[in-house]
Amino acid sequence: MDTTETTQRGMTVEELLDLPVSVRIEEAGRAFGISRGLAYRMQREGRFPVPVLRIGRRLVVTRASLLNALGVTTPGSSQAPTPDPNTSTPVVTASD
């Protein structure tokens, strides 16, 4: 995938790869193409597409979980995302 292509969700692959190790839920929502309000509502209802961590008063998501859920592999990664037959979200499986 060309790093300048926009994901189906709303951020370019280049933007996703440039994210810090963890991002606020608002930024994670933008990666999925959803509004801030919907991101918070989905988190409250336990429906956010990736695990959300509470650090103090902040809700954060790891870059790794975002990349995995969006099917983006990092440069030098030997694993390609594989589709989970139970969801439409690709999942990276361990080779061990």
N, C-alpha and C positions, 0 to 999 in steps of 0.2 A: 504494500500500500504506500502510495506517495505521501510523504509527511505533510504536504500542503493540502491534501484532500480533507474535506470536512466530513467528520463522522456523521452517521445518520442522525445523531443526537444533538449536535450543535457546537462542538469545538473541533478544531483541526487536530490531527494526530500530533502535529508539532506542538500545539498548545498543551495537549494532554501530557506529552513527554517532558515538557518544561515545568510541569506543576511541582511544587515542593512535596516532600514526603507525606505530608498530611494537609488537607484543605478543609475549610469550613463547609458546612452542608450546603450553603448557598452556591458555592463554586461547584460542588459535586452535582447539585441539581442542574446547573448550567451545562455541565458535561453531558447529562442525560436529556437535555432539552426541556427541562421542566422549570416552572417558576419557583421563586423563593418560598412562597406560601404553600405550594403543593409539596415541595421538598420537606418542609417542616410537618405538614399534615401527614405525609406518608411515613415519616419517622415516628411520629406519635402513634400511628396505627400499626407500626411494625411492618410496613410494606415498602420501605426504601430498598432499592435493588441491591445495595451492598451494606455490610455492617457499619453502624454509626457508633462512634465512641464519644462518651461524654468526658470532657477534660475541664474540670471546674464548671463554668457556665457555658462553655463552648461545645458545640456538636461538630465533630470532625470525622472525616473519612480518609482512609489511606489511599495514596496514589496507586499502589499495587492493586487494591481491590477495584478501583475505577478502571484501570487498564484491563484487568482480567474480565470484568463484566462487559466491557465494550469490545473485547476481542482484539485489543492492541498489544502487540508484542514489543518488548524493548529491544533496541539494537544489541546484537550479540546473544540474544536469548535463543536457546536451542529448542524450546518448546513452542509449538503453535497452538492457539486456542482450539479446542474441539467442542462441538456443540453438545450440550446436555440434552438428551432426548426428552426430558420432562419439562424443559423450559426453552424459551427462545434466546436465552443468554448463553454465549459461549463460555465454557469452563476449561481452565488449564488443568490437566491431570498430571500427577506425579508419575515419573517413569520408573520409580523404585518400587 
